[in-house]
Amino acid sequence: MRVGAWTRRRSMWLDLGMAAAAAMECAYSAAMFAYRERLGTAAMAAVAVFGLVAGATVLVRRRWPLVPVAAALATIPLLSGYMLLMIGLYTLGAYRPEGAAGRFAERRAMSVLCAIAIAETVLVSTLTLGTQQQEALHRGVPEPVLIVLSVLVAVAISVPPTMLGLYIGARRRLWIALTERAEGLETELTLLAEQARERARRARMEERTRIAREMHDVVAHRVSLLVVHAGALERVVHKEPDKAAASAKLMGDIGRQALDELRQILGVLRTVEPEDADVVAPVDGTPPSAVVPTGPVPLGLADLPKLVDESRAAGLGVRFTLGGARRMLSAEAEQTAYRVVQEALTNVLKHAPGADVEVVVAYVPSGVALAVSNGCPSADRHADLEKAIPSGGNGLVGMRERVTALGGAFTAGPTDEGGFRVEARLLASH
């Protein structure tokens, strides 16, 4: 802001100085013209005042640059205003005003103004040759030479200021355009950076949500089975050693499966891009060339019978029904269907241990429909509810997110008989 104020003050003092010089030149030259022509004192005073007013138009040259040019053309017949003409032509070329002056600032119009100024200067010099160049004529200088000199002087006071003004104006406009372009690019880059940060933030949030769902599905189901078998083992360890041993063996199998699935999920987080595999090594010291990205083995509808058997082994009375002509589903839809059934069975283990469960999977023309419903647990199981497995309340939310992310429909809620029902519909791939 201080630089701008200093620039304005400097421009103001510059215009005042040029206005004073132009006014003095116009007034003096016009008065001398009247004196040489013997027009009288009154005429001398009048043309001097006229010259002062004409020279003062320099003060408005930045706002109305055509005014000094017009004033200079009006004073040239008095053999004055040449400095005013140069200032006006330069200003008209250097600044791009609005309105009529803007049209005169174009190159063709500037050429016309230069031609008018040259022609007027030469014409006035030729007409006043007898009174203004008496000494040169007495010395024997031919009139054609004087006319040629007048043409050269007229060109010298008209063309260079015009060309300089056009050059300065072009540079100024280029600088303004480049500055605006740079500001626009800076704003655009700022917006792009903000959008990139927002996309990165959303991607991180989506990845965290996805990993949280995977971890929840794996841990919740396997740990629920472990808790159920641990409870059964506690009850039969002294009475039925063989059954206790079978439960312990089953718990070991379930634990190993949980560890495998957790390793597969965590392996995704440590996946190395192929182009970076030769420069990035894991923390355990494995050579970079030995790093092989591994991800979780996709689970689908074909794995549901095994899932149902695990739930049966945990004490649930599960009835599984598969119907309809098998349709092609995407890997995401297959896995989502598996996770929905898995989470629904886990919820039954948590909240209704011992209840009968019905799992229905039906292939329909648009894809596949799933339904998992359970009845109310028997009276002898109510005591087990006091030791129910804790729940974080994220199971239904995760199921709904999975299904709706694939464009499917999901509903869940209690039944009239006191049980609970989960339904989902997933679209077939095209």
C-alpha positions as CSV (number, residue, x, y, z in Angstrom):
1,M,0.0,0.0,0.0
2,R,2.9,2.4,0.8
3,V,4.5,1.6,-2.6
4,G,1.2,2.4,-4.3
5,A,0.8,5.7,-2.6
6,W,4.4,6.7,-3.4
7,T,3.8,5.8,-7.0
8,R,0.7,7.9,-7.2
9,R,2.6,10.9,-5.6
10,R,5.4,10.5,-8.1
11,S,3.0,10.4,-11.0
12,M,1.2,13.5,-9.7
13,W,4.5,15.5,-9.4
14,L,5.6,14.3,-12.8
15,D,2.3,15.5,-14.4
16,L,2.6,18.8,-12.7
17,G,6.1,19.4,-13.9
18,M,5.2,18.4,-17.5
19,A,2.1,20.5,-17.4
20,A,4.1,23.5,-16.3
21,A,6.7,23.0,-19.0
22,A,4.1,22.4,-21.7
23,A,2.1,25.5,-20.6
24,M,5.1,27.7,-20.6
25,E,6.2,26.5,-24.1
26,C,2.7,26.9,-25.5
27,A,2.2,30.4,-24.0
28,Y,5.7,31.7,-25.0
29,S,5.6,30.3,-28.5
30,A,2.1,31.5,-29.2
31,A,2.9,35.0,-27.8
32,M,6.1,35.1,-30.0
33,F,4.0,34.1,-33.0
34,A,1.6,37.0,-32.3
35,Y,4.5,39.3,-31.9
36,R,6.2,38.4,-35.2
37,E,2.9,38.7,-37.0
38,R,2.4,42.1,-35.4
39,L,-1.1,41.2,-34.1
40,G,-1.0,43.6,-31.2
41,T,-0.7,43.3,-27.4
42,A,-4.3,42.1,-26.8
43,A,-3.8,39.2,-29.3
44,M,-0.5,38.3,-27.7
45,A,-2.1,38.1,-24.3
46,A,-5.0,36.1,-25.6
47,V,-2.9,33.5,-27.4
48,A,-0.6,33.3,-24.4
49,V,-3.6,32.5,-22.1
50,F,-4.8,30.0,-24.7
51,G,-1.3,28.4,-24.6
52,L,-1.4,28.2,-20.9
53,V,-4.8,26.5,-20.9
54,A,-3.7,24.1,-23.7
55,G,-0.5,23.2,-21.8
56,A,-2.5,22.6,-18.6
57,T,-4.4,19.7,-20.3
58,V,-1.4,17.5,-19.5
59,L,-2.9,17.3,-16.0
60,V,-5.7,15.1,-17.4
61,R,-3.6,13.1,-19.8
62,R,-3.9,9.8,-17.8
63,R,-7.7,10.0,-17.6
64,W,-8.5,11.6,-21.0
65,P,-5.3,11.2,-23.1
66,L,-7.1,12.5,-26.2
67,V,-7.6,16.0,-24.7
68,P,-3.8,17.0,-24.8
69,V,-3.6,15.7,-28.4
70,A,-6.5,17.8,-29.5
71,A,-5.2,20.8,-27.6
72,A,-1.8,20.4,-29.3
73,L,-3.4,20.2,-32.8
74,A,-5.3,23.4,-31.9
75,T,-2.1,25.3,-30.9
76,I,0.2,24.1,-33.8
77,P,-1.2,26.9,-36.1
78,L,0.3,29.3,-33.6
79,L,3.7,27.5,-34.1
80,S,3.5,26.2,-30.5
81,G,2.3,23.1,-28.6
82,Y,5.0,20.8,-30.0
83,M,6.0,19.6,-26.5
84,L,2.3,19.1,-25.7
85,L,1.9,17.1,-28.9
86,M,4.7,14.8,-28.0
87,I,3.4,14.2,-24.5
88,G,-0.1,13.6,-25.8
89,L,0.8,11.2,-28.5
90,Y,3.0,9.2,-26.0
91,T,0.2,9.1,-23.4
92,L,-2.4,8.0,-26.0
93,G,-0.1,5.1,-27.0
94,A,1.1,4.1,-23.5
95,Y,-2.4,4.1,-21.8
96,R,-5.5,2.2,-23.0
97,P,-8.3,4.6,-22.1
98,E,-12.1,3.9,-22.4
99,G,-14.6,5.3,-24.8
100,A,-13.7,7.3,-27.8
101,A,-10.1,7.8,-26.7
102,G,-9.7,4.0,-26.5
103,R,-10.5,3.8,-30.2
104,F,-8.0,6.4,-31.0
105,A,-5.4,4.5,-29.1
106,E,-5.4,1.7,-31.6
107,R,-2.4,1.6,-34.0
108,R,-4.3,2.6,-37.1
109,A,-5.9,5.5,-35.4
110,M,-2.6,6.5,-33.9
111,S,-1.1,6.4,-37.4
112,V,-3.9,8.7,-38.6
113,L,-3.2,11.2,-35.7
114,C,0.5,11.2,-36.5
115,A,-0.2,11.9,-40.2
116,I,-2.5,14.7,-39.2
117,A,0.1,16.2,-36.9
118,I,2.8,15.9,-39.5
119,A,0.7,17.4,-42.2
120,E,-0.5,20.2,-40.0
121,T,3.0,21.0,-38.9
122,V,4.4,21.0,-42.4
123,L,1.5,23.1,-43.7
124,V,1.9,25.7,-41.0
125,S,5.6,25.8,-41.5
126,T,5.2,26.2,-45.3
127,L,2.6,29.0,-44.9
128,T,4.7,30.9,-42.5
129,L,7.9,30.4,-44.3
130,G,8.3,34.0,-45.3
131,T,7.9,35.4,-41.8
132,Q,9.5,32.6,-39.8
133,Q,12.5,31.7,-41.9
134,Q,13.5,35.2,-43.2
135,E,17.1,34.9,-42.1
136,A,17.5,31.5,-43.8
137,L,16.0,32.8,-47.0
138,H,18.3,35.9,-47.0
139,R,21.3,33.5,-46.6
140,G,20.3,31.8,-49.8
141,V,18.8,28.6,-48.4
142,P,16.3,27.2,-51.0
143,E,12.7,27.0,-50.0
144,P,12.5,23.3,-50.9
145,V,15.2,22.6,-48.4
146,L,13.4,24.4,-45.7
147,I,10.2,22.5,-46.5
148,V,12.1,19.2,-46.3
149,L,13.5,20.3,-42.9
150,S,10.0,21.1,-41.8
151,V,8.8,17.6,-42.8
152,L,11.7,16.0,-40.9
153,V,11.0,18.1,-37.8
154,A,7.3,17.2,-38.0
155,V,8.2,13.5,-38.2
156,A,10.7,13.8,-35.4
157,I,8.2,15.3,-33.0
158,S,5.3,12.9,-33.9
159,V,6.5,9.4,-34.8
160,P,9.1,8.7,-32.0
161,P,6.7,9.6,-29.1
162,T,3.9,7.6,-30.7
163,M,6.1,4.5,-31.2
164,L,7.6,4.8,-27.7
165,G,4.1,5.1,-26.2
166,L,2.8,2.1,-28.1
167,Y,5.8,0.1,-27.0
168,I,5.4,1.1,-23.3
169,G,1.7,0.4,-23.5
170,A,2.2,-3.0,-24.9
171,R,4.7,-3.9,-22.2
172,R,2.4,-2.6,-19.5
173,R,-0.6,-4.6,-20.8
174,L,1.6,-7.7,-21.2
175,W,2.8,-7.2,-17.6
176,I,-0.7,-6.8,-16.3
177,A,-1.9,-9.9,-18.3
178,L,1.0,-12.0,-17.0
179,T,0.4,-10.8,-13.4
180,E,-3.3,-11.7,-13.7
181,R,-2.4,-15.0,-15.3
182,A,0.1,-15.7,-12.5
183,E,-2.5,-14.8,-9.9
184,G,-5.1,-17.0,-11.6
185,L,-2.6,-19.9,-11.8
186,E,-1.8,-19.4,-8.1
187,T,-5.4,-19.5,-7.2
188,E,-6.0,-22.5,-9.4
189,L,-3.0,-24.3,-7.9
190,T,-4.3,-23.5,-4.4
191,L,-7.7,-24.9,-5.2
192,L,-6.2,-28.0,-6.8
193,A,-4.0,-28.5,-3.7
194,E,-7.0,-28.1,-1.5
195,Q,-9.0,-30.6,-3.6
196,A,-6.0,-33.0,-3.6
197,R,-5.8,-32.8,0.2
198,E,-9.5,-33.3,0.5
199,R,-9.4,-36.3,-1.8
200,A,-6.5,-37.7,0.1
201,R,-8.4,-37.2,3.4
202,R,-11.4,-38.9,2.0
203,A,-9.4,-41.8,0.6
204,R,-7.7,-42.2,4.0
205,M,-11.1,-42.2,5.8
206,E,-12.5,-44.7,3.3
207,E,-9.5,-47.0,3.7
208,R,-9.7,-46.8,7.5
209,T,-13.4,-47.6,7.3
210,R,-12.8,-50.5,5.0
211,I,-10.0,-51.9,7.2
212,A,-12.1,-51.4,10.3
213,R,-15.0,-53.4,8.7
214,E,-12.6,-56.2,7.7
215,M,-11.0,-56.3,11.2
216,H,-14.4,-56.2,12.8
217,D,-15.8,-59.0,10.6
218,V,-12.8,-61.2,11.2
219,V,-12.2,-60.5,14.9
220,A,-15.8,-60.4,16.0
221,H,-16.8,-63.7,14.4
222,R,-13.7,-65.7,15.3
223,V,-13.5,-64.3,18.9
224,S,-17.2,-64.9,19.4
225,L,-16.7,-68.5,18.4
226,L,-13.8,-68.8,20.7
227,V,-15.8,-67.4,23.6
228,V,-18.6,-69.8,23.0
229,H,-16.3,-72.8,22.8
230,A,-14.4,-71.6,25.9
231,G,-17.7,-71.5,27.8
232,A,-18.6,-75.0,26.6
233,L,-15.1,-76.2,27.5
234,E,-15.5,-74.8,31.0
235,R,-18.7,-76.8,31.5
236,V,-17.5,-80.2,30.2
237,V,-13.8,-80.2,31.0
238,H,-14.3,-82.4,34.1
239,K,-17.3,-84.3,33.0
240,E,-16.5,-85.2,29.4
241,P,-12.8,-85.0,28.7
242,D,-13.2,-86.2,25.2
243,K,-15.7,-83.5,24.3
244,A,-13.5,-80.9,26.1
245,A,-10.5,-82.0,24.0
246,A,-12.5,-81.7,20.8
247,S,-13.6,-78.2,21.9
248,A,-10.0,-77.3,22.6
249,K,-8.9,-78.6,19.2
250,L,-11.7,-76.6,17.6
251,M,-10.7,-73.5,19.5
252,G,-7.1,-73.9,18.2
253,D,-8.4,-74.2,14.6
254,I,-10.5,-71.1,15.0
255,G,-7.6,-69.2,16.5
256,R,-5.3,-70.2,13.6
257,Q,-8.0,-69.2,11.1
258,A,-8.4,-65.8,12.8
259,L,-4.6,-65.3,12.8
260,D,-4.4,-66.2,9.1
261,E,-7.2,-63.7,8.2
262,L,-5.6,-61.0,10.3
263,R,-2.2,-61.6,8.6
264,Q,-3.9,-61.4,5.2
265,I,-5.6,-58.1,6.1
266,L,-2.5,-56.6,7.6
267,G,-0.5,-57.7,4.5
268,V,-2.6,-55.3,2.5
269,L,-1.3,-52.5,4.6
270,R,2.3,-53.5,3.9
271,T,1.9,-54.1,0.2
272,V,4.8,-52.7,-1.9
273,E,4.1,-51.3,-5.3
274,P,6.0,-53.3,-8.0
275,E,8.1,-50.3,-9.1
276,D,9.1,-49.7,-5.5
277,A,9.7,-53.3,-4.5
278,D,13.5,-53.0,-5.2
279,V,14.0,-50.0,-2.9
280,V,11.6,-50.5,0.0
281,A,12.2,-53.3,2.5
282,P,10.0,-54.3,5.4
283,V,11.1,-53.8,9.0
284,D,11.9,-57.4,9.6
285,G,14.9,-57.3,7.3
286,T,13.5,-59.3,4.5
287,P,15.2,-58.4,1.2
288,P,13.2,-56.1,-1.0
289,S,13.1,-58.6,-3.8
290,A,11.5,-61.2,-1.5
291,V,8.5,-58.9,-0.7
292,V,5.4,-60.4,-2.3
293,P,2.2,-58.4,-1.9
294,T,-0.5,-60.6,-0.4
295,G,-4.1,-59.7,0.3
296,P,-6.9,-61.5,1.9
297,V,-8.2,-64.5,0.1
298,P,-11.6,-63.5,-1.2
299,L,-14.5,-65.2,0.5
300,G,-17.8,-65.7,-1.2
301,L,-21.1,-67.6,-1.3
302,A,-19.2,-70.9,-1.9
303,D,-17.7,-70.6,1.6
304,L,-21.1,-70.3,3.4
305,P,-21.5,-74.0,4.1
306,K,-18.2,-73.9,6.0
307,L,-19.3,-70.8,7.9
308,V,-22.6,-72.5,8.8
309,D,-20.8,-75.6,10.1
310,E,-18.6,-73.4,12.3
311,S,-21.7,-71.8,13.8
312,R,-23.3,-75.2,14.3
313,A,-20.2,-76.4,16.1
314,A,-20.6,-73.3,18.4
315,G,-24.1,-74.5,19.4
316,L,-26.4,-72.7,17.0
317,G,-29.1,-74.6,15.3
318,V,-28.5,-73.3,11.8
319,R,-30.7,-74.3,8.8
320,F,-29.1,-73.3,5.5
321,T,-31.1,-73.0,2.2
322,L,-29.6,-72.1,-1.2
323,G,-32.0,-71.7,-4.1
324,G,-32.2,-70.3,-7.6
325,A,-30.0,-70.5,-10.7
326,R,-26.5,-69.4,-9.8
327,R,-25.7,-66.0,-11.3
328,M,-22.3,-64.3,-11.8
329,L,-21.5,-61.8,-9.1
330,S,-18.5,-59.5,-8.7
331,A,-15.8,-60.4,-6.2
332,E,-17.0,-57.5,-4.0
333,A,-20.6,-58.7,-4.1
334,E,-19.5,-62.2,-3.2
335,Q,-17.5,-61.1,-0.3
336,T,-20.1,-58.7,0.9
337,A,-22.7,-61.5,0.9
338,Y,-20.4,-63.7,2.9
339,R,-19.7,-60.9,5.4
340,V,-23.4,-60.1,5.9
341,V,-24.2,-63.7,6.7
342,Q,-21.1,-64.0,8.9
343,E,-22.0,-60.8,10.9
344,A,-25.6,-61.9,11.2
345,L,-24.5,-65.3,12.7
346,T,-22.0,-63.5,15.0
347,N,-24.8,-61.3,16.3
348,V,-26.9,-64.3,17.1
349,L,-24.0,-65.8,19.0
350,K,-23.6,-62.5,20.9
351,H,-27.2,-61.7,21.6
352,A,-29.3,-64.9,21.2
353,P,-27.0,-67.9,22.1
354,G,-28.7,-71.2,21.4
355,A,-31.4,-69.7,19.2
356,D,-32.4,-71.4,16.0
357,V,-31.2,-69.6,12.9
358,E,-32.4,-69.8,9.3
359,V,-30.0,-68.7,6.5
360,V,-31.6,-68.3,3.1
361,V,-29.6,-67.4,0.0
362,A,-31.7,-67.1,-3.2
363,Y,-30.4,-66.2,-6.6
364,V,-32.8,-63.8,-8.3
365,P,-32.8,-62.3,-11.8
366,S,-31.2,-59.0,-10.5
367,G,-28.6,-60.7,-8.3
368,V,-28.8,-62.5,-5.0
369,A,-31.1,-62.0,-2.0
370,L,-30.0,-62.9,1.6
371,A,-32.0,-63.4,4.7
372,V,-30.8,-64.4,8.2
373,S,-33.4,-64.7,10.9
374,N,-33.3,-66.2,14.4
375,G,-36.0,-66.9,16.9
376,C,-36.1,-66.1,20.6
377,P,-33.6,-68.1,22.7
378,S,-35.1,-70.8,25.0
379,A,-35.7,-70.2,28.7
380,D,-32.7,-72.2,29.8
381,R,-30.4,-69.9,27.7
382,H,-31.5,-66.7,29.4
383,A,-28.8,-67.2,32.1
384,D,-26.2,-67.2,29.4
385,L,-27.3,-63.7,28.3
386,E,-25.9,-62.3,31.5
387,K,-22.5,-63.3,30.2
388,A,-23.2,-62.1,26.7
389,I,-20.3,-61.2,24.5
390,P,-19.8,-57.4,24.5
391,S,-20.7,-55.6,21.3
392,G,-19.5,-52.3,19.9
393,G,-22.6,-51.7,17.9
394,N,-20.8,-51.5,14.6
395,G,-21.9,-54.7,13.0
396,L,-25.2,-53.5,11.5
397,V,-23.6,-50.3,10.4
398,G,-20.8,-52.1,8.7
399,M,-23.2,-54.4,6.9
400,R,-25.3,-51.5,5.7
401,E,-22.2,-49.6,4.4
402,R,-21.0,-52.7,2.5
403,V,-24.3,-53.4,0.8
404,T,-25.2,-49.8,0.0
405,A,-21.7,-49.1,-1.4
406,L,-22.5,-51.7,-4.1
407,G,-25.9,-50.3,-4.9
408,G,-27.8,-52.9,-2.9
409,A,-30.6,-52.8,-0.3
410,F,-30.3,-53.6,3.3
411,T,-32.8,-53.9,6.2
412,A,-32.5,-55.2,9.7
413,G,-34.8,-55.3,12.7
414,P,-36.7,-57.4,15.2
415,T,-39.5,-59.8,14.2
416,D,-42.9,-60.1,15.7
417,E,-41.9,-63.4,17.4
418,G,-39.2,-61.8,19.4
419,G,-36.3,-62.7,17.1
420,F,-34.2,-60.7,14.7
421,R,-34.0,-60.6,10.9
422,V,-31.4,-59.3,8.5
423,E,-32.1,-59.0,4.8
424,A,-29.9,-57.8,1.9
425,R,-30.1,-57.7,-1.8
426,L,-27.0,-57.4,-4.0
427,L,-27.0,-56.8,-7.8
428,A,-25.4,-59.1,-10.3
429,S,-22.4,-58.0,-12.3
430,H,-23.0,-57.1,-16.0
